Amino acid sequence: MSKQQQPQPQQQQTTRPATAPITVTALADADVAAQAAAAILERRASGCAGDARASGTSTPTDETRRQLTIAPAAAAAALLNGTITAAQNSKRMLHRFDQSEVKVLLLENVSPVAVQTLEAAGFQVETLKGALSEDELIARIGDVQVLGIRSKTHVTAKVLEAARRLLVIGCFCIGTNQVDLHAASLRGVACFNSPYANSRSVAEMTIGNIVALARQLPDRNREMHQGIWNKVSANCYEIRGKTLGIVGYGHIGAQLSVLAEAMGMRVVFHDLQQIMALGSARQLRSLTDLLTAADFVTLHVPETPETKNMIGAKELALMKPGSYLINASRGTVVDVDALAASLKSGHLAGAAVDVFPSEPAKNGPNFQSPLLGCPNTLLSPHIGGSTEEAQRAIGLEVSRAMVTYVTEGTSQGAVNVPGITLRSLSAANPLTVRVTNIHKNVPGVLKKINKLLSHFNIERQTSESLGPVAYLVADVTLEEGKLEEELRIIHQGISTIEENILSRVFY
Ligand SMILES: NC(=O)c1ccc[n+]([C@@H]2O[C@H](COP(=O)([O-])OP(=O)(O)OC[C@H]3O[C@@H](n4cnc5c(N)ncnc54)[C@H](O)[C@@H]3O)[C@@H](O)[C@H]2O)c1
């Protein structure tokens, strides 16, 4: 995020309920586990751990109070039955969240695998098939902590203002344009997406395109639908032994490289970066080298100022007569007027285009493009990454990221708060607690936090800034017998720092 720092809105003085996950790991036997469970219940009595925005402090939840009325031994047994097991592996760690406390709202028919993942973490999940308008979302978001959307729901600054308890937004799609990321950062709301879960789907469709073009399937298919039987073999080819030129050897380009070689193609590629080639693929020095060498040119670069009209009339003229072009990257990468002219002149023998400079906002008739009616031209409505498998992979990736962020504070993969990963807390040291803090990215805040934490033994600490906010995660070991008191000191101390946006404590 490259947004400038802006004047900060006044932070809410919200009091948030205790929502800290319970971590019990490496328990040698049931007695130890029972003691640990009882200790956890005692600790939860304090209500001193949880989340606090701005100067808020936490209070015990109803669930916590209910559990405190259970005799410690019985409570320990109940916890043991449900959530705490003697770990086989001493490094294994279990996290536990009170099921009643994390409310999830999933919109736009998010994959069922996401629902399962979130429910398995003990979250309460509500799903809706469609998107919500701004007003509808504002009416529902008040007590939601985890929001899942796809591309049609817009999370505006106004929505975020109403989202008093929101911790995280999961965009179950590639982009995050539909979220006001700046406003989300300023409210301490992390946003996750899944930019690469559909790479395989795009690579497979590109292979399909290559075969279809080599066999003139776009024309034969059109003729057959018109009732024309036209059995020809002239200028129809196998792809074995042909040269595939991949422009952009990233997530999709590299997958495609492996698949194409398995089909017997020779693979060359061009990328801005020097990249280790897979299999027998060869990196070429320039785009010109690739264009003049390849029988099939396929584009897998991002949309940047440098890639705008990367393939225009000049580049098309450099391509071999009778070669083919495939674009499943971004519509702006190809000058479609020049491509249409090249196809109509017969210089190119065909093209497959999945992405367009201007794409309709919704499904329906009257799509317009200079490529309509061009010979041996396969057009598709930006479906390269649209498969059930990709949706499932996106569902899994985003929901897992949200669970880990909510239950552990790990922000790896977030787009608007710094990505921080610390290894899990271990039960070998039950006095170690985790403090996470999103604060305004202004000078002097770390000094205040460190002044507070310096009274304790800091096991690990990391902090990074991104745009208007910084994220700090610290694992701190407290003194035996003073756990409750010290947790309270840390939590209250950090959440009353002026620049605090969101503080959480895990124990
Ligand atoms: N059709 C679809 O449905 C669909 C689905 C997913 C992704 N995409 C698009 O596919 C494209 C590639 O996606 P990805 O996940 O492989 O991206 P990626 O970031 O993993 O890889 C892109 C590669 O392009 C290279 N590159 C960037 N600028 C370049 C330039 N000017 N010249 C040469 N190489 C350059 C980068 O170094 C990188 O290796 C993106 O534009 C993405 O939006 C389309």
The ligand as a Gaussian input file, in Angstrom:
#p B3LYP/6-31G(d) Opt

LIG

0 1
 N       -7.646000     -15.071000     -16.877000
 C       -7.834000     -15.197000     -15.601000
 O       -8.901000     -15.586000     -15.144000
 C       -6.703000     -14.914000     -14.665000
 C       -6.641000     -15.563000     -13.442000
 C       -5.558000     -15.333000     -12.615000
 C       -4.587000     -14.418000     -12.980000
 N       -4.692000     -13.759000     -14.152000
 C       -3.668000     -12.793000     -14.570000
 O       -2.522000     -13.503000     -15.009000
 C       -1.368000     -12.681000     -14.884000
 C       -0.214000     -13.465000     -14.288000
 O       -0.577000     -13.942000     -13.018000
 P        0.494000     -14.675000     -12.072000
 O       -0.271000     -15.117000     -10.892000
 O        1.291000     -15.663000     -12.832000
 O        1.397000     -13.424000     -11.694000
 P        2.859000     -13.464000     -11.031000
 O        3.005000     -12.170000     -10.341000
 O        3.062000     -14.709000     -10.281000
 O        3.838000     -13.510000     -12.300000
 C        3.986000     -12.430000     -13.189000
 C        5.372000     -12.502000     -13.785000
 O        5.465000     -11.504000     -14.791000
 C        6.750000     -10.902000     -14.696000
 N        6.700000      -9.581000     -15.309000
 C        6.167000      -8.448000     -14.785000
 N        6.313000      -7.426000     -15.671000
 C        6.937000      -7.935000     -16.750000
 C        7.357000      -7.369000     -17.972000
 N        7.140000      -6.086000     -18.277000
 N        7.996000      -8.187000     -18.840000
 C        8.229000      -9.490000     -18.548000
 N        7.845000     -10.081000     -17.401000
 C        7.188000      -9.302000     -16.511000
 C        7.039000     -10.869000     -13.221000
 O        8.430000     -10.737000     -12.977000
 C        6.473000     -12.212000     -12.770000
 O        7.459000     -13.237000     -12.827000
 C       -1.818000     -11.481000     -14.047000
 O       -2.035000     -10.395000     -14.899000
 C       -3.145000     -11.906000     -13.477000
 O       -3.999000     -10.812000     -13.249000
 C       -5.726000     -13.998000     -15.011000

